Structure formats: structure tokens, C-alpha cells
Amino acid sequence: MFSRKRSSLIPVPLILAASLSTSRTTYSGSLVAGHLTSSSGYPVADFDSKCSSIASQLNSSISNATVRFAELVTQGTNITFTDSDRDPSCVIEPFFLPASLIVPADVCRISLDVQTSGRSGIHMETWLPRNWTGRFLSTGNGGVGGCIQFPDMAYTSSLGFATVGTNNGHDGFSGQSFLNNSDVLEDFVYRSIHTGVVVGKEITKTFYGHEHTKSYYIGCSTGGRQGLKSIQDFPEDFDGVVAGAPGNQWNKLMDDFSHTFNLTGTPDAPSFVPAEAWVNIVNPDILKQCDTIDGVEDGVIEDPHLCNYAPSPNIICSEDSKATRCITPEQADTVRKVFSPFFIGDEFIYPRLVPGSEISDALSMVLAGDVATFSTEWFKFVVNSDPNLDVKTLGPSDWKKCIAQDPFNISTFKGDISAFKNRGGKLLSYHGQADSLVSPENSEIYYDHVSSTMDLSTSQMDEFYRLFRVSGMFHCFTGPGAWNVGQGLFGDTSPGSDYTDPEKNVLMATVRWVEEGTAPETIEGTKFVNDTNSLGVEISRKHCRFPLRNTYDGMGDSTKPESWSCQPVSDP
């Protein structure tokens, strides 16, 4: 996921990691009737003493690695991360990258550094659960950042995965380390994840006494791109990959942030639309035009492809109007352009901002009157190698330069992933349909690119690659829709629910697909009232695999999944 500063206009979810600190069953890996069942797993004789002695063993067996520490962390322990664990800029509350974390299950936590070249290296952690299922898993990263995703490590290790996470080859949410150092950049693009996997698997084998049975990956945004990069370049690393909102076509994505700034201008420009206008004027107008296209007025645009929004005449006032109920013609033109695809001349570059996403991260990052931070850092420290670059002056020639450079193929757009397919690999991708940072249409473009490159029909794609469109989800999580699909540490505590049910959990759906051959037809998402577990379920909806469209039956309770079905797209 990208780093973010949430707008005060958007409610912050109150799901706490503490909700997972209560008694939790760990699982061995078998699946019965769609649910995980517990068993003996792969126990380690005297787990505690093994954890206390593993550091010296690893220091002598893993080349170019130095273990910082190995420690036993018991269930319910509240870990407060120090500056030595990660850069202070990595702390983003409340739950994305929190300052502290309650660990849901006993783990042996191992911290180490691995040198990747004479002037680069990674910091990584391996969390080995007491009741191991035999499965291995790698987590990903976010933005241009170098921050271990500790919540993802806690989540997946609690499910019995031997889990690794890395700092992506540098510390903190800055790309400054890329400046004039292609080795650090190489770590960021692909080598950090791959190195973490190779070393992590060796650590897992050393600790448990035998190799893992299956290998998995989960990540979103940059983490989604990293998952695709692994499939494309290291198809043997994983048996199953969960890639959320993948930021592939990376160079074009960086261009798009710059392009969007050129459309909006700075906050003092006549073209600029302030946050209050997006929230109080534009968004209600969008919902008035598009919310009920799916047959339900619920604040969720089920399929933004059907929403061809243009500002209504009644929200456009005269140039000199200072009214808070309308926008000027110039601002209306900005709105139209923002919701249009990005072209350089006649060349299509990147999909539009989708209607319905304008009140999410867009307010603080994309539509805030500045170039988004990660694009700023990419152009300064990679494209131009100039820390003093004025990114507000960038234009088409700069964007073309960015696309052409493509260091280490960070575009991550290879269409031939047959090596992954042929070894039985499974790719489950999901993308929020109200994502303002990585357009959800980008995931459809990549899916179609793979289908075309490999000359595969939809049914043939379904054998190994399924894309789920999650309506009403912002970037990676939260939003007005049923966004909770088991993608992280958001413990579902609603009555009768099971957060590890493969029907509702993208990770465990992938496990079942890999290990039992049962592919997910839908993923049932949940939206809690005020995004708070204890207040009950507001919406449940089964999200469809692309290219099917979720369709309301017109009669039942629209908040229940049985009132919707996946239907073929039949646009006029």
C-alpha cells in the first residue's frame, strides 16, 4: 500500500489489532467444507530453546547475513517498534503501519541484515509460528518506502505461515537512497523481495528441520506490483500470489500523478478544486448520476465503467461566484479532465481517475494541489538524479523520459507468465473500484494484456489467474463498500463469521486453490458499521471475478450477498 495522510473529511476505521489478541486457533492447512481445520501441524521440539539458539546457527550458515536478534514473542505481546526496527517515517497510524502491535500468536521473531552488493543490502525479519502449517509466505511493501509490513507479518504468521518481510533495500518512506545508487534501486525493484524469499526459506528449513510444503505471497499497491514482478521474473518463488491493487505500469503511474497535478494546478490556481468542493459538491453530484445505475442507492458505484460522469449544469456557477454550493466553469473543466484517460498526443498512457474515488486518498495526495510524494521522489532521485528538481514544471517530454528509462523493468508489464502457469502457480488479484491512487482499470488492462499475449480465453485464464473487482473499496482497504476481504489484520468478529473462511478471505482462497484445486468463484466482502467490528455488519457482498459484473436482482435486501449475482457484461 502507498503511504497516506488521511483527510479529516474521511472517517478513520476503528478496527484495532487488539481485537486479534484474544484466543486464536492456529491451523495446519487442511480445508474441510471451505473452512480451515486445526491439527498438529509441524511442531518443533522445544520451540522456545530452538528460538534462543537459532541466531548463532544462522550466522554461520547463511552467507552475507548478520542476525541482529532472535526472540520468542508470545501471543498477546504488545511489540513497540523502535527506530532500529524501522525508520520513524514508517509509523502510519492507526493500523496501516502502527507504532506498536499486539501479536496474535506465538512466534520466533528473527531480525537480520543481508548484503546484496558492495553498496546495498536489505533488512528483513522472519516470523516463525509455533504451530507451523508447513507453508511459507512473503509480504510486500508500499509506495517508494522501505518499511517492513509488520501487521501483515503478524496476520499471516498467526495463520501458521512462516513469514518474511523486508525493508525493500532502504529505510523509510523516501526514495532518496536511490540517488546515484543503482544497487539500492535494484533492491527496490525486485531484489529485496527475491532475496528475502531465498533467505527466508533457508531460515525456515533450518529452524523446523525440513522444507516448506507450499510458498505464498501477499501484498498490495507496490506490494501488488512486487507480487507480479515475482511471477514474471522468479516464477519458482511462489505457488500462490495475492496481488492487491498492483502498481504495475509503474513509470506511467508516476507520470499520471504529475499529469493530474498539471490539470488541477496549485491551491491558488483558478482551476483548482478544493477538498470541500469535491466532498460537498462534486461527489454528491456523481452519486446522483451514477449510484443507482446498479439499482441500489447505497453510496457505492458497483461498476465505475458504467459511470460516464460530467458535472451537472446546476452545480456550475459563474466565474465570479463565491458560493459554496457550486464550482466555477474552469473548475468544472478540471473535474472533466481528471475523470478522463491520460494521453500524450494520441498515445494512451494511463486510465482515468474513476468516479467515486475522489473523496478517498485523492484529497490528500492526488487532488491536493501538489505532485504526489512518491512521484516527486521518483522524478527527483531516479529519472533526473536531481534533488533540487522542481517537479511542478514537468511535462510530456519528462513523462516520455520516465517511461523510456524503466530501470530493471519496474514497469512490471510482461504479458507472458507461462512459466508460472506451467508449474501450477495461481494468481489471485483484487482491486478496489474506488481506488484513487492506482486506477482499478489498470488491473483490467494487465489481465487483458496477459490474455492477449498468451492467447488465452477467459476460461483458460481462470485456470491460473483471477481478478476480483471489489466495489466501494478505496486503495487496498476501507471505503463505503464491502471492502474487508481478508487482505490484512482486520479481524472479523461479527457473529457466526470465520475470518479464515476461503469464501471470504483472499489469502485462504488462494491456499485452497493451490492445495485443493478449488478456484474461487467469488470473494465475499464485509463492511462493518463505521468500520468497527463490534457494531455489526453493514454490508456483505460477493465480489465477482473479471470480466463478470455484480448485478442486483432488484428485489432482495441489497446489503445481503444473496441479492446479487455475477453476470456477463453486455454493454450496448
C-alpha positions as CSV (number, residue, x, y, z in Angstrom):
1,M,0.0,0.0,0.0
2,F,1.0,3.6,-0.5
3,S,1.7,5.7,2.5
4,R,-1.1,8.1,3.3
5,K,-2.2,11.0,5.4
6,R,-5.9,10.7,5.8
7,S,-8.1,13.6,5.2
8,S,-10.1,14.7,8.2
9,L,-13.1,14.6,5.9
10,I,-12.9,10.8,5.7
11,P,-13.8,8.6,8.7
12,V,-10.9,6.6,10.0
13,P,-11.7,2.9,10.6
14,L,-11.5,1.8,14.2
15,I,-10.6,-1.8,13.7
16,L,-7.8,-2.5,16.2
17,A,-5.1,-5.1,16.2
18,A,-6.1,-5.7,19.8
19,S,-9.2,-7.5,18.6
20,L,-6.9,-10.3,17.5
21,S,-5.2,-10.6,20.8
22,T,-7.8,-12.9,22.2
23,S,-7.6,-16.7,21.9
24,R,-7.0,-17.7,18.3
25,T,-6.9,-21.2,16.8
26,T,-3.8,-21.9,14.7
27,Y,-4.2,-24.2,11.7
28,S,-2.3,-26.9,10.0
29,G,-3.5,-26.4,6.5
30,S,-6.2,-28.9,5.6
31,L,-9.5,-27.5,4.4
32,V,-12.9,-29.1,5.2
33,A,-16.2,-27.7,3.9
34,G,-14.5,-24.5,2.9
35,H,-13.0,-23.8,6.4
36,L,-9.6,-24.5,7.8
37,T,-9.3,-27.2,10.4
38,S,-6.8,-27.5,13.2
39,S,-4.3,-30.3,13.6
40,S,-0.8,-31.0,14.9
41,G,0.9,-29.1,12.1
42,Y,4.7,-29.3,12.1
43,P,5.7,-29.0,15.7
44,V,9.3,-28.2,16.7
45,A,10.7,-30.0,19.7
46,D,11.4,-27.4,22.4
47,F,10.3,-24.4,20.3
48,D,11.5,-21.9,22.9
49,S,15.1,-23.2,23.2
50,K,15.3,-23.5,19.4
51,C,14.4,-19.9,19.1
52,S,17.0,-18.8,21.6
53,S,19.8,-20.7,19.8
54,I,18.9,-20.1,16.2
55,A,20.8,-16.8,15.8
56,S,24.3,-18.3,16.0
57,Q,23.3,-21.2,13.8
58,L,22.1,-18.8,11.1
59,N,25.1,-16.5,11.3
60,S,27.3,-19.5,10.4
61,S,25.1,-21.0,7.7
62,I,23.7,-18.0,5.7
63,S,26.2,-16.1,3.6
64,N,26.3,-12.3,3.6
65,A,23.9,-12.2,6.5
66,T,24.1,-10.9,10.1
67,V,21.4,-11.8,12.6
68,R,20.5,-8.9,14.8
69,F,18.5,-10.9,17.2
70,A,16.1,-13.9,17.6
71,E,13.5,-13.7,20.3
72,L,10.4,-15.6,21.4
73,V,7.3,-13.4,21.2
74,T,4.2,-14.9,22.9
75,Q,0.6,-14.5,21.9
76,G,-0.8,-11.2,23.2
77,T,2.5,-9.4,23.5
78,N,2.4,-5.8,22.5
79,I,5.5,-5.1,20.5
80,T,6.6,-1.4,20.3
81,F,8.8,-1.0,17.3
82,T,12.0,1.0,17.8
83,D,13.9,3.1,15.4
84,S,16.3,0.2,14.9
85,D,13.3,-1.9,13.7
86,R,12.3,0.6,11.1
87,D,12.6,4.3,10.2
88,P,10.3,6.7,12.2
89,S,8.7,7.7,8.9
90,C,7.3,4.2,8.7
91,V,4.8,4.8,11.5
92,I,1.4,5.5,10.0
93,E,-1.5,5.1,12.4
94,P,-4.0,3.7,13.2
95,F,-3.4,0.3,11.8
96,F,-1.6,0.5,8.4
97,L,1.9,0.7,10.0
98,P,1.3,1.3,13.7
99,A,4.0,2.2,16.3
100,S,3.1,-0.9,18.2
101,L,1.3,-4.2,17.5
102,I,-0.3,-6.9,19.5
103,V,0.9,-10.3,18.3
104,P,-1.9,-12.8,17.7
105,A,0.1,-16.0,18.1
106,D,3.4,-17.3,19.4
107,V,6.3,-16.7,17.0
108,C,10.1,-16.8,17.0
109,R,11.0,-13.4,15.6
110,I,14.3,-13.2,13.8
111,S,15.8,-9.9,12.6
112,L,18.8,-9.8,10.2
113,D,20.6,-7.9,7.6
114,V,21.6,-9.3,4.2
115,Q,24.2,-7.7,1.9
116,T,23.1,-7.6,-1.7
117,S,26.1,-5.9,-3.2
118,G,29.1,-3.8,-2.2
119,R,26.9,-0.8,-1.6
120,S,23.5,-2.2,-0.9
121,G,21.7,-4.5,1.5
122,I,18.3,-5.3,3.0
123,H,17.0,-5.5,6.5
124,M,14.5,-8.4,6.9
125,E,12.5,-10.2,9.6
126,T,11.3,-13.8,9.7
127,W,8.4,-14.7,12.0
128,L,8.2,-18.4,12.6
129,P,4.9,-19.6,14.3
130,R,4.9,-22.2,17.0
131,N,2.1,-24.2,15.2
132,W,3.5,-24.1,11.7
133,T,1.4,-25.3,8.9
134,G,4.3,-26.1,6.6
135,R,3.5,-23.0,4.5
136,F,5.9,-20.2,3.7
137,L,4.9,-16.6,2.9
138,S,6.4,-13.3,1.9
139,T,4.9,-9.9,2.5
140,G,5.4,-6.9,0.3
141,N,5.9,-3.1,0.7
142,G,4.2,0.2,-0.1
143,G,4.9,3.3,-2.2
144,V,8.6,4.0,-2.6
145,G,9.0,3.1,1.0
146,G,11.4,0.9,2.8
147,C,9.2,-0.3,5.7
148,I,8.6,-3.9,6.8
149,Q,4.8,-4.5,6.8
150,F,4.7,-5.8,10.4
151,P,0.8,-6.0,10.5
152,D,0.9,-8.4,7.5
153,M,3.6,-10.4,9.2
154,A,1.5,-10.7,12.4
155,Y,-1.6,-11.6,10.4
156,T,-0.1,-14.3,8.3
157,S,2.1,-15.9,11.0
158,S,-1.0,-16.2,13.1
159,L,-2.5,-18.3,10.4
160,G,0.5,-20.6,10.5
161,F,2.7,-19.3,7.7
162,A,6.4,-18.9,8.2
163,T,6.5,-15.3,7.2
164,V,9.2,-12.9,5.9
165,G,9.2,-9.2,5.3
166,T,11.9,-6.8,4.1
167,N,12.7,-3.1,4.1
168,N,12.9,-3.1,0.3
169,G,16.6,-2.2,0.4
170,H,16.3,1.1,2.2
171,D,14.8,2.7,5.3
172,G,11.8,5.0,5.5
173,F,9.2,6.4,3.1
174,S,11.6,8.2,0.9
175,G,13.4,7.4,-2.4
176,Q,16.4,9.5,-1.6
177,S,18.5,6.3,-1.2
178,F,18.0,5.7,-5.0
179,L,20.1,8.8,-5.9
180,N,23.1,7.7,-7.9
181,N,22.9,4.2,-6.5
182,S,21.5,1.7,-9.0
183,D,22.1,-1.2,-6.5
184,V,19.7,0.2,-4.0
185,L,17.2,0.8,-6.8
186,E,17.6,-2.8,-7.9
187,D,16.8,-3.9,-4.4
188,F,13.6,-1.8,-4.5
189,V,12.5,-3.0,-7.9
190,Y,12.8,-6.8,-7.3
191,R,15.9,-8.0,-5.5
192,S,14.8,-7.3,-1.9
193,I,11.7,-9.5,-2.2
194,H,13.6,-12.3,-4.0
195,T,16.5,-12.2,-1.5
196,G,14.1,-12.3,1.4
197,V,12.4,-15.3,-0.1
198,V,15.6,-17.2,-0.7
199,V,17.0,-16.4,2.7
200,G,13.6,-16.8,4.4
201,K,13.1,-20.3,3.0
202,E,16.6,-21.3,4.2
203,I,15.8,-20.0,7.7
204,T,12.5,-21.8,7.7
205,K,14.2,-25.1,6.8
206,T,17.0,-24.6,9.4
207,F,14.5,-23.9,12.2
208,Y,11.9,-26.5,11.5
209,G,14.2,-29.2,10.2
210,H,12.6,-29.6,6.8
211,E,11.5,-27.5,3.8
212,H,8.1,-25.8,3.5
213,T,5.3,-27.5,1.6
214,K,3.9,-24.5,-0.3
215,S,5.0,-20.9,-0.8
216,Y,2.7,-17.9,-0.9
217,Y,2.8,-14.1,-1.3
218,I,0.5,-11.3,-0.2
219,G,0.9,-7.6,-0.9
220,C,-1.0,-4.5,-2.1
221,S,-0.1,-1.5,-4.2
222,T,3.7,-1.5,-4.5
223,G,3.3,-4.9,-2.8
224,G,0.9,-5.9,-5.6
225,R,3.5,-4.9,-8.2
226,Q,6.1,-6.9,-6.3
227,G,3.9,-10.0,-6.5
228,L,3.5,-9.6,-10.2
229,K,7.3,-9.0,-10.6
230,S,8.0,-12.2,-8.8
231,I,5.6,-14.1,-11.1
232,Q,7.2,-12.6,-14.2
233,D,10.9,-13.0,-13.2
234,F,11.0,-15.6,-10.5
235,P,8.1,-17.9,-11.2
236,E,9.5,-20.6,-8.9
237,D,9.4,-18.4,-5.8
238,F,5.7,-18.8,-5.1
239,D,2.9,-21.3,-5.6
240,G,0.2,-18.8,-4.9
241,V,0.2,-15.0,-5.1
242,V,-2.3,-12.5,-3.8
243,A,-1.7,-9.2,-5.6
244,G,-3.9,-6.3,-4.4
245,A,-4.2,-3.1,-6.4
246,P,-0.9,-3.7,-8.1
247,G,1.0,-0.6,-9.1
248,N,2.5,-2.0,-12.3
249,Q,2.9,0.2,-15.3
250,W,4.9,2.0,-12.6
251,N,6.5,4.6,-14.8
252,K,3.2,5.6,-16.4
253,L,1.7,5.7,-12.9
254,M,4.4,8.1,-11.8
255,D,3.7,10.2,-14.9
256,D,-0.1,10.2,-14.1
257,F,0.4,11.8,-10.7
258,S,2.4,14.6,-12.4
259,H,-0.1,14.9,-15.2
260,T,-3.0,15.2,-12.6
261,F,-1.2,18.0,-10.9
262,N,-0.9,19.8,-14.2
263,L,-4.7,19.5,-14.5
264,T,-5.6,20.7,-11.1
265,G,-2.9,23.3,-10.5
266,T,-1.8,24.6,-7.1
267,P,-4.4,25.6,-4.5
268,D,-4.3,29.3,-5.6
269,A,-5.0,28.5,-9.2
270,P,-8.4,29.2,-10.8
271,S,-8.5,25.6,-12.0
272,F,-8.0,24.1,-8.5
273,V,-10.9,22.3,-6.9
274,P,-10.6,22.4,-3.1
275,A,-11.3,19.3,-1.0
276,E,-14.6,20.8,0.4
277,A,-15.9,21.1,-3.2
278,W,-15.0,17.6,-4.1
279,V,-16.8,16.3,-0.9
280,N,-19.8,18.6,-0.7
281,I,-20.5,19.4,-4.4
282,V,-18.9,17.0,-6.9
283,N,-19.2,13.7,-5.0
284,P,-23.0,14.2,-4.3
285,D,-23.4,15.0,-8.0
286,I,-21.6,11.9,-9.0
287,L,-23.7,9.7,-6.8
288,K,-26.9,11.4,-8.1
289,Q,-25.9,10.4,-11.6
290,C,-24.3,7.1,-11.0
291,D,-25.1,5.5,-7.6
292,T,-28.4,4.0,-8.8
293,I,-27.2,2.6,-12.1
294,D,-26.8,-0.7,-10.3
295,G,-30.3,-0.5,-9.0
296,V,-29.4,0.4,-5.4
297,E,-28.9,3.7,-3.7
298,D,-26.1,2.9,-1.2
299,G,-23.2,5.2,-1.9
300,V,-21.4,2.5,-3.8
301,I,-20.8,2.6,-7.6
302,E,-20.8,-1.1,-8.3
303,D,-19.1,-0.8,-11.7
304,P,-17.5,2.6,-12.5
305,H,-17.3,1.6,-16.1
306,L,-21.0,2.5,-16.3
307,C,-20.4,5.9,-14.8
308,N,-19.6,8.5,-17.5
309,Y,-19.7,11.5,-15.2
310,A,-19.9,15.1,-16.3
311,P,-20.7,17.9,-13.9
312,S,-24.4,18.8,-13.9
313,P,-25.2,22.3,-15.0
314,N,-26.8,23.1,-11.7
315,I,-23.5,22.8,-9.8
316,I,-21.7,25.2,-12.1
317,C,-21.8,28.8,-11.2
318,S,-20.5,32.0,-12.8
319,E,-16.7,32.7,-12.8
320,D,-17.1,35.4,-10.0
321,S,-19.3,33.4,-7.8
322,K,-18.1,32.7,-4.3
323,A,-21.0,30.4,-3.3
324,T,-20.1,27.1,-1.6
325,R,-22.9,25.3,-3.4
326,C,-21.2,25.3,-6.8
327,I,-18.0,25.3,-8.8
328,T,-16.8,27.6,-11.5
329,P,-16.7,26.7,-15.2
330,E,-12.9,26.4,-15.0
331,Q,-13.2,24.1,-12.0
332,A,-15.8,22.0,-13.8
333,D,-13.4,21.7,-16.7
334,T,-10.8,20.3,-14.3
335,V,-13.3,17.8,-13.0
336,R,-14.0,16.6,-16.5
337,K,-10.3,16.2,-17.3
338,V,-9.5,14.4,-14.1
339,F,-12.1,11.8,-15.0
340,S,-10.7,11.3,-18.5
341,P,-7.9,9.0,-19.6
342,F,-4.3,10.4,-19.8
343,F,-2.9,10.7,-23.3
344,I,0.4,12.2,-24.6
345,G,-0.7,13.3,-28.0
346,D,-2.5,10.4,-29.5
347,E,-0.8,7.8,-27.3
348,F,-2.8,6.4,-24.4
349,I,-0.7,6.4,-21.2
350,Y,-2.9,5.7,-18.2
351,P,-6.6,5.2,-17.3
352,R,-8.7,7.9,-15.7
353,L,-9.4,8.6,-12.1
354,V,-12.7,6.6,-11.5
355,P,-15.8,8.4,-10.3
356,G,-16.4,7.6,-6.7
357,S,-12.7,7.6,-5.7
358,E,-12.4,11.4,-5.4
359,I,-13.1,11.5,-1.7
360,S,-10.6,8.9,-0.6
361,D,-6.8,9.2,-0.7
362,A,-7.2,11.6,-3.6
363,L,-8.0,14.5,-1.3
364,S,-4.7,14.4,0.5
365,M,-2.5,13.0,-2.3
366,V,-3.7,13.2,-5.9
367,L,-6.0,16.2,-5.8
368,A,-4.2,18.2,-3.1
369,G,-2.6,20.8,-5.4
370,D,0.9,19.2,-5.5
371,V,2.6,16.3,-7.2
372,A,2.1,13.1,-5.1
373,T,5.1,12.4,-2.9
374,F,6.1,9.1,-4.5
375,S,6.1,10.7,-8.0
376,T,8.1,13.6,-6.7
377,E,10.7,11.3,-5.2
378,W,10.8,9.1,-8.4
379,F,11.5,12.1,-10.7
380,K,14.0,13.7,-8.3
381,F,16.0,10.7,-7.3
382,V,15.6,8.3,-10.3
383,V,14.5,9.9,-13.5
384,N,16.6,13.1,-13.3
385,S,19.0,12.4,-10.4
386,D,18.4,15.9,-9.2
387,P,17.3,16.5,-5.6
388,N,16.6,20.2,-6.5
389,L,14.3,19.4,-9.4
390,D,11.1,21.5,-9.5
391,V,8.6,18.8,-10.2
392,K,5.8,21.3,-10.8
393,T,7.4,22.1,-14.1
394,L,7.3,18.6,-15.6
395,G,5.6,17.9,-18.9
396,P,5.3,15.5,-21.8
397,S,9.0,15.2,-22.6
398,D,9.7,14.4,-18.9
399,W,6.9,11.8,-18.9
400,K,8.3,10.1,-22.0
401,K,11.8,10.1,-20.5
402,C,10.4,8.3,-17.4
403,I,8.6,5.7,-19.5
404,A,11.8,5.0,-21.6
405,Q,14.1,4.6,-18.6
406,D,12.2,1.7,-17.0
407,P,15.0,0.7,-14.6
408,F,15.2,-3.1,-14.1
409,N,11.8,-3.3,-15.8
410,I,10.0,-1.7,-12.9
411,S,7.1,-1.3,-15.3
412,T,6.3,-5.0,-14.4
413,F,4.2,-5.4,-17.5
414,K,5.4,-8.7,-19.0
415,G,2.5,-10.4,-20.7
416,D,4.0,-13.9,-20.9
417,I,3.8,-15.5,-17.4
418,S,3.6,-19.0,-18.8
419,A,6.5,-20.3,-16.6
420,F,4.4,-19.5,-13.5
421,K,1.2,-21.0,-15.1
422,N,3.0,-24.2,-16.3
423,R,4.3,-25.0,-12.8
424,G,0.8,-24.8,-11.4
425,G,1.1,-21.3,-9.9
426,K,-2.1,-19.4,-9.0
427,L,-2.6,-15.6,-9.1
428,L,-5.5,-14.0,-7.3
429,S,-5.6,-10.3,-7.8
430,Y,-8.1,-7.9,-6.3
431,H,-8.7,-4.2,-6.9
432,G,-10.9,-1.6,-5.2
433,Q,-13.3,0.0,-7.6
434,A,-13.0,3.4,-5.8
435,D,-9.2,3.4,-5.8
436,S,-7.8,6.9,-6.5
437,L,-4.1,6.0,-6.3
438,V,-3.8,3.1,-8.7
439,S,-6.7,3.1,-11.2
440,P,-8.7,-0.2,-11.0
441,E,-8.8,-0.1,-14.8
442,N,-5.0,-0.7,-14.7
443,S,-5.6,-4.2,-13.4
444,E,-8.0,-5.0,-16.2
445,I,-5.5,-3.7,-18.7
446,Y,-2.9,-6.1,-17.4
447,Y,-5.3,-9.0,-17.2
448,D,-6.2,-8.4,-20.9
449,H,-2.5,-8.0,-21.8
450,V,-1.7,-11.4,-20.3
451,S,-4.7,-12.9,-22.1
452,S,-3.7,-11.4,-25.4
453,T,0.0,-12.2,-25.1
454,M,-0.6,-15.8,-24.1
455,D,-3.6,-16.2,-26.5
456,L,-5.8,-17.5,-23.7
457,S,-9.6,-17.3,-23.4
458,T,-11.3,-16.2,-20.2
459,S,-11.9,-19.8,-19.2
460,Q,-8.2,-20.6,-19.8
461,M,-7.2,-17.6,-17.8
462,D,-9.5,-18.7,-15.0
463,E,-7.3,-21.8,-14.6
464,F,-4.5,-19.8,-13.0
465,Y,-5.3,-16.0,-12.9
466,R,-8.4,-14.5,-11.4
467,L,-9.1,-10.8,-10.9
468,F,-11.7,-9.7,-8.4
469,R,-13.2,-6.2,-8.6
470,V,-14.2,-5.0,-5.1
471,S,-16.8,-2.3,-5.3
472,G,-16.6,0.6,-2.9
473,M,-13.1,-0.2,-1.8
474,F,-10.5,2.6,-1.7
475,H,-6.8,1.9,-2.1
476,C,-6.2,-1.6,-0.7
477,F,-8.7,-1.2,2.2
478,T,-11.5,0.9,3.6
479,G,-14.3,2.6,1.7
480,P,-18.1,2.6,1.5
481,G,-18.4,-0.9,0.1
482,A,-17.8,-4.4,1.4
483,W,-14.0,-3.9,1.4
484,N,-12.8,-6.4,4.0
485,V,-11.8,-9.5,2.1
486,G,-9.2,-11.0,4.4
487,Q,-6.4,-8.9,3.0
488,G,-4.9,-8.0,6.4
489,L,-5.1,-7.7,10.1
490,F,-8.7,-6.6,10.3
491,G,-10.1,-9.4,12.5
492,D,-13.7,-10.2,11.5
493,T,-15.5,-10.7,14.8
494,S,-19.1,-10.5,13.6
495,P,-21.4,-13.3,14.9
496,G,-21.0,-16.6,13.1
497,S,-18.2,-15.4,10.9
498,D,-14.9,-17.0,10.2
499,Y,-12.2,-14.7,9.1
500,T,-10.2,-17.5,7.6
501,D,-13.1,-18.9,5.5
502,P,-11.8,-19.2,2.0
503,E,-15.1,-17.8,0.7
504,K,-14.3,-14.5,2.4
505,N,-10.6,-14.4,2.6
506,V,-8.3,-13.8,-0.4
507,L,-5.3,-15.4,1.1
508,M,-7.0,-18.6,2.2
509,A,-8.9,-18.7,-1.1
510,T,-5.5,-18.9,-2.8
511,V,-4.3,-21.6,-0.4
512,R,-7.4,-23.7,-1.2
513,W,-6.9,-23.1,-4.9
514,V,-3.3,-24.2,-4.8
515,E,-3.6,-27.1,-2.5
516,E,-7.1,-28.5,-3.3
517,G,-7.7,-27.2,-6.8
518,T,-10.9,-25.3,-5.9
519,A,-10.7,-22.0,-7.6
520,P,-12.6,-19.0,-6.0
521,E,-15.8,-18.1,-7.9
522,T,-16.4,-15.1,-5.8
523,I,-14.9,-13.4,-2.7
524,E,-17.4,-12.3,-0.1
525,G,-16.5,-8.9,1.4
526,T,-17.7,-7.4,4.6
527,K,-18.4,-3.8,5.6
528,F,-18.8,-3.2,9.3
529,V,-20.9,-0.3,10.6
530,N,-18.5,2.7,10.9
531,D,-15.7,0.1,10.1
532,T,-15.9,-1.1,13.7
533,N,-16.2,-4.8,14.3
534,S,-18.3,-4.5,17.5
535,L,-21.1,-2.5,15.8
536,G,-22.1,-5.3,13.4
537,V,-22.2,-5.9,9.7
538,E,-23.5,-3.1,7.4
539,I,-23.0,-4.8,4.0
540,S,-21.9,-8.2,2.8
541,R,-21.4,-8.7,-0.9
542,K,-19.8,-11.4,-3.1
543,H,-17.4,-9.8,-5.5
544,C,-17.2,-11.2,-8.9
545,R,-14.2,-12.3,-10.9
546,F,-13.4,-10.2,-14.0
547,P,-15.0,-9.8,-16.6
548,L,-18.3,-10.7,-14.8
549,R,-20.3,-7.9,-13.3
550,N,-22.1,-8.0,-10.0
551,T,-25.8,-7.5,-10.6
552,Y,-28.6,-6.7,-8.2
553,D,-31.7,-8.9,-8.5
554,G,-34.0,-5.9,-7.9
555,M,-36.0,-7.5,-5.2
556,G,-33.9,-8.7,-2.2
557,D,-32.1,-7.0,0.6
558,S,-29.2,-5.2,-1.2
559,T,-27.0,-5.5,1.9
560,K,-27.0,-9.3,1.6
561,P,-24.9,-11.2,-0.8
562,E,-27.7,-13.5,-2.0
563,S,-29.4,-10.5,-3.6
564,W,-26.6,-10.1,-6.2
565,S,-25.2,-12.4,-8.9
566,C,-22.3,-12.4,-11.3
567,Q,-23.5,-11.8,-14.8
568,P,-21.7,-11.5,-18.2
569,V,-21.1,-7.9,-19.3
570,S,-23.5,-6.9,-22.0
571,D,-22.8,-3.2,-22.6
572,P,-24.6,-1.7,-25.6
